[in-house]
Amino acid sequence: MLVARSHISCEKDPAVAAREVADGLGAIADGSAARAAIFFATEDYGPAYERISREIASRADIGCVVGCSAESVLPPADRPSEGRGISAIALSGLEGVERFFLHGLRGRSVEVGREIGRLVASEPDVPATVWLLTDTYNLAPDELLAGIEEIAGRVPVLGAGATEKGSTGETTVVAHGTSSSNAVCGLVLRGVAIRPIRSPVYTAIGSGWTITRGHTNRIELLDGLAALECLLESLPEAFREDPDAAIGRIHVALSEPESPEAPLFRPIVGGDAETGALLIGDEVRPGMRLSIAAPDPVRARERLEGELGRLADTPDLAGVLYAHGGLGEDAPYGIPDIDAAYLRRHLGNTPVAGFGSFVTFSPHRGRNRFHHFSGLLAGLAPAGSMSEEEIWAR
């Protein structure tokens, strides 16, 4: 039986916090040989990341421990966010688990993905799910996912990018009692299904356009007209007076023509005044739909609460991993800690670990994708308790 237990510590002393988390996770008692833990720790504990990993592994007797830096973590149920903390979850009752920790992410995301894929493919007869934690600043997400798929085929990949508060300029992942930037770590979990649910922060505005000419991340024509001109003419006058500043503040919703209700939200990364082309943070092709997108705290709260209601109905739900852009005072919902309150309301005592991340990974419309400006709720349940559609369709 899949069993999970979570614990949060906000103790200022890293040694005390690490012991608290390890003791909280160690209380899980099921007798299974395969056990794993995932933790998220704010950069207040940065010098002690490796110690936290080792403390959980030794004190809680957990063989596979991975974690990452976090600009914020899900606060305890009985008090508001304190701006620091360690949030962790332990799993047991797994059919198998392998831990990976791969250095040298920059410029070799495809090869790193292939290495993860080879680990998945080492036991082809046992279904697997990949939980991924990665340095954000050196990541090429599409290449990483392509490398995994090239070797392992269609295996669900979920996870998030490590974050920091802006003071170090580096994000960190942790495993094997070692920490590093420019790296990726995670777990290959067997005997567990992870039900992914996205919770976007942004909302598409207006009817949008059809991309009529574009390639790679370059959009040249929208409805047959210069893409940059279309975009700027749809904006208020104040934005049009300074196109460079406007582009830096605008995001877009990108969707397939057959599923406009399920867009991916992407940043605009530039514009070409000479050709009228628009550059966004993803690959495009003719026929896709594009709309302007804006943050929408009210709709974001409604989506989150609705998705939590769906998640709570998952049979044999053992635990939840939660990643969203900004928690506590920085939450994208307009009300600090409202997401933590929603989690408690809908999930009760279900173990949950969470942190603030602006890049997440999950299946989307039949393939693994990375997501900006969308939170991830990952429900942990025994293998076979979810249909392929529940895992891959949304």
C-alpha positions as CSV (number, residue, x, y, z in Angstrom):
1,M,0.0,0.0,0.0
2,L,1.3,3.4,-0.9
3,V,1.8,5.5,2.2
4,A,3.0,9.2,2.5
5,R,3.9,11.5,5.3
6,S,4.8,15.2,5.2
7,H,6.4,17.6,7.6
8,I,7.3,21.3,7.7
9,S,9.8,23.1,9.9
10,C,10.3,26.8,10.1
11,E,13.0,26.6,12.8
12,K,15.8,29.2,12.2
13,D,18.6,26.9,13.1
14,P,19.3,24.6,10.1
15,A,20.4,21.7,12.3
16,V,17.2,21.9,14.4
17,A,15.0,22.2,11.3
18,A,16.7,19.3,9.6
19,R,16.2,17.1,12.7
20,E,12.5,18.1,13.0
21,V,11.8,17.2,9.4
22,A,13.7,14.0,9.6
23,D,11.9,12.9,12.7
24,G,8.5,13.9,11.2
25,L,9.2,11.8,8.1
26,G,10.7,9.0,10.1
27,A,7.4,8.4,11.8
28,I,6.1,6.7,8.7
29,A,6.0,3.0,9.4
30,D,5.1,0.4,6.8
31,G,8.1,-2.0,6.5
32,S,8.6,-1.4,2.8
33,A,12.2,-1.6,1.5
34,A,11.8,1.0,-1.2
35,R,11.4,4.5,0.3
36,A,12.0,8.0,-0.9
37,A,11.7,11.6,0.3
38,I,11.5,14.9,-1.5
39,F,12.2,18.2,0.2
40,F,12.1,21.9,-0.6
41,A,14.1,24.4,1.5
42,T,14.3,28.1,1.3
43,E,17.8,29.6,0.7
44,D,18.0,30.6,4.4
45,Y,19.2,27.0,4.8
46,G,21.5,27.1,1.7
47,P,24.7,26.2,3.4
48,A,22.9,23.3,5.0
49,Y,21.2,21.7,2.0
50,E,23.5,18.8,2.0
51,R,23.1,18.3,5.8
52,I,19.4,18.3,5.4
53,S,19.6,15.6,2.8
54,R,21.9,13.5,4.9
55,E,19.9,14.0,8.0
56,I,16.7,12.8,6.4
57,A,18.5,9.8,4.8
58,S,20.2,8.7,8.1
59,R,17.8,9.8,10.8
60,A,14.6,8.7,9.0
61,D,16.3,5.7,7.4
62,I,15.2,6.8,3.9
63,G,17.4,5.5,1.0
64,C,16.5,8.0,-1.8
65,V,16.4,11.6,-0.8
66,V,16.2,14.5,-3.3
67,G,15.5,18.2,-2.9
68,C,15.9,21.7,-4.2
69,S,16.2,25.4,-3.2
70,A,13.0,27.3,-2.9
71,E,12.1,31.0,-2.8
72,S,9.2,30.0,-0.5
73,V,7.6,26.9,0.9
74,L,4.1,25.9,1.8
75,P,3.6,27.1,5.4
76,P,2.5,25.0,8.4
77,A,-1.3,24.5,8.8
78,D,-1.4,26.4,12.1
79,R,0.4,29.6,11.2
80,P,1.1,32.0,8.3
81,S,4.2,31.9,6.1
82,E,7.4,33.0,7.9
83,G,9.5,33.4,4.7
84,R,11.6,30.4,5.5
85,G,11.1,26.7,5.9
86,I,11.7,23.2,4.9
87,S,8.7,21.3,3.4
88,A,9.1,17.6,2.8
89,I,7.2,14.4,2.0
90,A,8.2,10.7,2.3
91,L,6.8,7.8,0.3
92,S,6.8,4.1,1.1
93,G,5.0,1.1,-0.3
94,L,6.6,1.7,-3.7
95,E,7.4,-1.2,-6.0
96,G,10.8,0.5,-6.7
97,V,12.6,3.8,-6.7
98,E,15.8,5.0,-8.3
99,R,17.4,8.4,-7.6
100,F,19.4,10.4,-10.1
101,F,21.7,13.4,-9.8
102,L,23.2,14.7,-13.1
103,H,25.7,17.6,-13.3
104,G,26.5,19.7,-16.4
105,L,23.0,20.7,-17.5
106,R,24.0,23.8,-19.4
107,G,24.2,23.1,-23.2
108,R,23.5,19.4,-22.8
109,S,19.9,19.1,-21.8
110,V,19.1,16.5,-24.4
111,E,21.9,14.2,-23.2
112,V,20.9,14.7,-19.6
113,G,17.4,13.7,-20.6
114,R,18.7,10.6,-22.3
115,E,20.5,9.6,-19.1
116,I,17.2,9.8,-17.2
117,G,15.5,7.9,-20.0
118,R,18.1,5.1,-19.7
119,L,17.3,4.8,-16.0
120,V,13.6,4.5,-16.7
121,A,14.2,2.0,-19.5
122,S,16.3,-0.2,-17.3
123,E,13.2,-2.0,-16.0
124,P,10.8,-1.8,-19.1
125,D,8.3,-4.2,-17.6
126,V,7.6,-2.0,-14.5
127,P,5.6,1.2,-15.2
128,A,7.4,4.3,-14.0
129,T,6.8,8.0,-13.3
130,V,9.6,10.5,-13.2
131,W,9.7,13.3,-10.6
132,L,12.1,15.9,-11.7
133,L,13.8,18.8,-9.9
134,T,16.1,21.0,-12.0
135,D,18.3,24.1,-11.9
136,T,16.2,26.7,-13.6
137,Y,18.8,29.1,-15.0
138,N,20.7,26.5,-17.1
139,L,17.6,24.5,-18.3
140,A,16.4,24.0,-21.9
141,P,13.1,22.3,-20.9
142,D,12.0,21.0,-24.3
143,E,15.4,19.5,-25.0
144,L,15.4,17.8,-21.6
145,L,11.9,16.2,-22.1
146,A,12.8,15.2,-25.7
147,G,15.9,13.3,-24.4
148,I,13.8,11.4,-21.9
149,E,11.2,10.5,-24.5
150,E,13.8,9.4,-27.0
151,I,15.0,6.6,-24.7
152,A,12.1,5.9,-22.4
153,G,9.1,6.5,-24.7
154,R,6.0,8.0,-23.2
155,V,6.6,8.0,-19.5
156,P,4.9,10.7,-17.3
157,V,7.4,13.4,-16.2
158,L,6.3,15.8,-13.4
159,G,8.2,18.2,-11.3
160,A,9.4,21.8,-11.1
161,G,12.4,24.1,-11.4
162,A,14.3,25.1,-8.3
163,T,13.9,28.8,-7.2
164,E,15.7,31.4,-5.1
165,K,14.8,34.9,-3.8
166,G,17.1,36.7,-6.2
167,S,20.0,37.2,-3.8
168,T,22.3,34.5,-5.1
169,G,21.5,34.3,-8.9
170,E,21.7,30.5,-8.6
171,T,19.2,27.7,-7.9
172,T,20.3,24.5,-6.3
173,V,19.3,20.8,-6.5
174,V,20.3,18.3,-3.8
175,A,20.8,14.5,-3.8
176,H,23.3,11.9,-2.6
177,G,24.2,14.3,0.2
178,T,25.5,16.7,-2.5
179,S,24.2,20.0,-3.8
180,S,24.9,21.8,-7.0
181,S,23.6,24.4,-9.5
182,N,23.7,23.6,-13.2
183,A,22.3,20.1,-12.4
184,V,19.1,18.1,-12.3
185,C,18.0,15.5,-9.8
186,G,14.9,13.4,-9.1
187,L,13.3,10.1,-8.7
188,V,12.1,7.3,-10.9
189,L,9.1,6.0,-9.0
190,R,7.6,2.6,-9.7
191,G,4.3,1.4,-8.3
192,V,2.8,4.9,-8.0
193,A,0.6,7.0,-10.3
194,I,0.9,10.7,-10.1
195,R,-2.3,12.5,-11.2
196,P,-1.3,15.9,-12.6
197,I,-3.5,19.0,-12.4
198,R,-2.5,22.4,-13.6
199,S,-3.7,25.6,-12.0
200,P,-2.9,28.6,-14.3
201,V,-2.4,32.1,-12.9
202,Y,-3.0,33.8,-16.2
203,T,-6.1,34.1,-18.3
204,A,-6.3,34.6,-22.1
205,I,-7.8,37.9,-23.2
206,G,-9.9,38.4,-26.3
207,S,-10.5,36.1,-29.3
208,G,-6.8,36.1,-30.4
209,W,-5.3,35.2,-33.7
210,T,-4.3,32.2,-35.8
211,I,-0.5,31.9,-36.5
212,T,-0.4,31.9,-40.3
213,R,3.4,31.9,-40.6
214,G,6.0,31.0,-38.0
215,H,8.8,28.6,-37.1
216,T,10.9,27.8,-34.1
217,N,9.9,30.5,-31.6
218,R,9.4,33.2,-34.2
219,I,5.9,34.3,-35.2
220,E,5.9,36.3,-38.4
221,L,2.2,36.5,-39.4
222,L,-1.0,36.5,-37.3
223,D,-4.2,36.2,-39.4
224,G,-2.0,37.1,-42.4
225,L,-0.7,40.4,-40.8
226,A,2.6,41.3,-39.2
227,A,2.6,39.7,-35.8
228,L,4.2,42.5,-33.9
229,E,1.8,45.1,-35.3
230,C,-1.2,42.9,-34.5
231,L,-0.1,42.6,-30.9
232,L,0.7,46.2,-30.3
233,E,-2.5,47.5,-32.0
234,S,-4.5,45.4,-29.6
235,L,-2.9,47.1,-26.6
236,P,-3.9,50.3,-24.8
237,E,-2.4,53.5,-26.1
238,A,0.0,53.8,-23.2
239,F,1.6,50.4,-24.1
240,R,2.0,51.3,-27.8
241,E,4.0,54.4,-27.0
242,D,6.8,52.3,-25.7
243,P,6.8,48.9,-27.5
244,D,10.0,47.6,-25.9
245,A,8.6,48.1,-22.4
246,A,5.3,46.7,-23.4
247,I,6.8,43.5,-24.8
248,G,8.6,42.9,-21.5
249,R,5.4,43.0,-19.6
250,I,3.1,40.9,-21.9
251,H,2.6,37.2,-21.9
252,V,0.7,35.1,-24.3
253,A,-1.6,32.0,-24.4
254,L,-0.6,29.5,-27.0
255,S,-2.9,26.6,-27.9
256,E,-3.6,24.0,-30.5
257,P,-6.6,24.8,-32.8
258,E,-8.5,21.7,-31.6
259,S,-8.1,22.6,-27.9
260,P,-8.2,26.4,-27.4
261,E,-9.5,25.8,-23.8
262,A,-6.1,24.4,-22.7
263,P,-3.5,26.9,-23.6
264,L,0.2,27.0,-22.5
265,F,1.2,30.4,-21.1
266,R,4.5,31.8,-22.4
267,P,6.5,35.0,-22.1
268,I,7.3,37.3,-25.1
269,V,11.0,37.4,-25.4
270,G,11.4,40.0,-28.1
271,G,10.2,41.6,-31.3
272,D,11.8,42.5,-34.6
273,A,10.7,46.0,-35.7
274,E,12.1,45.5,-39.2
275,T,10.3,42.4,-40.1
276,G,7.4,42.7,-37.7
277,A,8.1,39.3,-36.2
278,L,7.3,38.3,-32.6
279,L,9.5,36.0,-30.5
280,I,8.0,33.9,-27.7
281,G,9.3,31.4,-25.2
282,D,8.2,28.2,-27.0
283,E,8.2,26.7,-30.5
284,V,5.3,27.5,-32.8
285,R,3.8,26.4,-36.1
286,P,1.1,27.6,-38.4
287,G,-2.4,26.9,-37.3
288,M,-1.8,27.4,-33.6
289,R,-3.8,30.0,-31.8
290,L,-2.3,32.9,-29.9
291,S,-3.9,35.4,-27.4
292,I,-2.7,38.0,-25.0
293,A,-2.7,36.8,-21.4
294,A,-2.8,38.6,-18.2
295,P,-2.6,37.7,-14.5
296,D,-6.0,37.1,-13.0
297,P,-5.9,36.5,-9.2
298,V,-9.7,36.0,-8.9
299,R,-9.9,33.4,-11.7
300,A,-6.7,31.8,-10.4
301,R,-8.3,31.3,-6.9
302,E,-11.4,29.8,-8.5
303,R,-9.4,27.4,-10.7
304,L,-7.2,26.3,-7.8
305,E,-10.2,25.6,-5.5
306,G,-12.0,23.8,-8.3
307,E,-9.0,21.6,-9.2
308,L,-8.5,20.8,-5.5
309,G,-12.0,19.5,-5.3
310,R,-11.3,17.2,-8.3
311,L,-8.0,16.0,-6.7
312,A,-9.7,15.2,-3.4
313,D,-11.8,12.7,-5.2
314,T,-8.8,10.7,-6.4
315,P,-9.2,7.1,-5.1
316,D,-6.6,6.1,-2.5
317,L,-4.9,9.5,-2.6
318,A,-1.8,9.1,-0.5
319,G,-0.2,12.5,-0.8
320,V,0.2,15.7,-2.9
321,L,3.2,17.6,-4.3
322,Y,2.4,21.2,-4.9
323,A,4.4,23.8,-6.9
324,H,3.2,27.3,-7.7
325,G,4.7,30.7,-8.6
326,G,5.1,32.4,-5.2
327,L,3.7,31.3,-1.9
328,G,2.8,33.2,1.2
329,E,3.0,37.0,0.7
330,D,4.1,36.5,-2.9
331,A,1.2,34.2,-3.9
332,P,-0.5,35.0,-7.2
333,Y,-4.0,34.8,-5.7
334,G,-4.2,38.3,-4.2
335,I,-4.6,37.0,-0.7
336,P,-1.5,35.7,1.2
337,D,-1.6,32.0,2.1
338,I,-5.0,31.5,0.6
339,D,-3.7,28.5,-1.3
340,A,-2.6,26.8,1.9
341,A,-6.1,27.4,3.3
342,Y,-7.6,25.8,0.2
343,L,-5.3,22.8,0.5
344,R,-6.3,22.2,4.1
345,R,-10.0,22.7,3.3
346,H,-10.2,20.2,0.4
347,L,-7.5,17.7,1.3
348,G,-7.8,17.6,5.1
349,N,-5.0,15.6,6.6
350,T,-3.6,14.3,3.3
351,P,0.2,14.8,3.4
352,V,1.3,17.7,1.2
353,A,4.7,19.3,0.5
354,G,5.0,22.4,-1.7
355,F,7.2,25.3,-2.8
356,G,7.1,28.3,-5.0
357,S,8.3,27.6,-8.6
358,F,7.7,29.4,-11.8
359,V,8.5,26.4,-14.1
360,T,6.7,23.1,-13.8
361,F,6.5,19.9,-15.7
362,S,3.5,17.7,-16.4
363,P,1.7,15.8,-19.1
364,H,-0.4,18.0,-21.3
365,R,-2.6,16.8,-24.2
366,G,-0.8,13.6,-24.6
367,R,2.8,14.7,-24.1
368,N,5.1,16.0,-21.4
369,R,5.4,19.8,-21.4
370,F,6.9,22.5,-19.3
371,H,4.6,25.3,-18.0
372,H,5.1,28.9,-17.1
373,F,2.7,30.8,-14.8
374,S,0.8,27.6,-14.0
375,G,0.9,25.7,-10.7
376,L,1.1,21.9,-10.4
377,L,-0.9,19.7,-8.1
378,A,0.5,16.2,-8.3
379,G,-1.7,13.6,-6.5
380,L,0.1,10.5,-5.4
381,A,-1.8,7.3,-5.6
382,P,-1.1,3.5,-6.2
383,A,-0.3,2.4,-9.7
384,G,-3.4,1.4,-11.6
385,S,-5.7,3.7,-9.6
386,M,-5.8,6.3,-12.4
387,S,-6.7,5.9,-16.1
388,E,-4.3,6.9,-18.9
389,E,-6.7,9.8,-19.7
390,E,-6.5,11.2,-16.1
391,I,-2.7,11.2,-16.4
392,W,-2.2,12.4,-19.9
393,A,-5.3,14.3,-21.2
394,R,-5.3,17.5,-19.2
